[in-house]
Amino acid sequence: MLALSCHGDSRKPALVMLHGFLGSKNDWDTLISDLLPHFYCICIDLPGHGQSPVLAPGSSAFERVADAIQTTLNSLSIERYHLLGYSLGGRIALHVAQAYPDNLLSLSLESSHPGLQTLAERQVRARNDHSWSEKLSSVPIESFLSQWYQQGVFAELTESKRQALILKRSNNSSEALLTVFESTSLAKQEDLWQLPGQLQLPCHYFVGKDDSKFSALASRWASLADIQVHEIADAGHNVHLASPTLFCRQLIKHLIEDAQ
């Protein structure tokens, strides 16, 4: 069972929300008021994050996290739901959709990677993530965060926003994060580029126009599979943080259109 928070009227369509690495269920707080007229919002702490237990050692981490999410939703008697995931949460959402397609009303991904496609790419990513794991295990969490948010994918952050994120994430446990970081590495994720075309449900991809890496990925993905791409102006990797109102407006618009 994973920690969660529920918001709104349970008679409305459920929207399950999965945060990214270093985040928590509270990352979605700025969106909730805009979403409540339309959805029953369920925000989940991923393993090793927030108030959720750590991920026990074992194989097939993505499948085990997907199972934990579905078990948690079963405990709420949530049979079908819209699923939204950001970054790591989006990669996990892909595995939930793969394992439990009949439970989903729609799949929405924000700045998420569908998987590496060559052994060389996986080897490079594995080495890179192992290096980050060593930093996470050997330096104070504040130092790790300071280095983490200097990565190119976060280049759009101002120094004040970077420092605010470091302060916000400093309550994470390095030990807990280590249990999930390498086991859910992109190096170990399946190649799920074709999954949207195999699902009988609407698939959406939200990306910030200022995030050149994931904008290019989104365009390529849309050319290969049945996934609708929505670019959000004046936003980088973390779209819902940079532009929560516009992100919500687009999300609500497309999910409501899907239901008609």
Secondary structure, 3 states (H helix, E strand, C coil): CCCEEEECCCCCCEEEEECCCCCCHHHHHHHHHHHCCCCEEEEECCCCCCCCCCCCCCCCHHHHHHHHHHHHHHHCCCCCEEEEEECHHHHHHHHHHHHCHHHEEEEEEECCCCCCCCHHHHHHHHHHHHHHHHHHHHCCHHHHHHHHCCCHHHCCCCHHHHHHHHHHHCCCCHHHHHHHHCCCCHHHCCCCCCHHHHCCCCEEEEEECCCHHHHHHHHHHHHHCCCEEEEECCCCCCHHHHCHHHHHHHHHHHHHHHHC
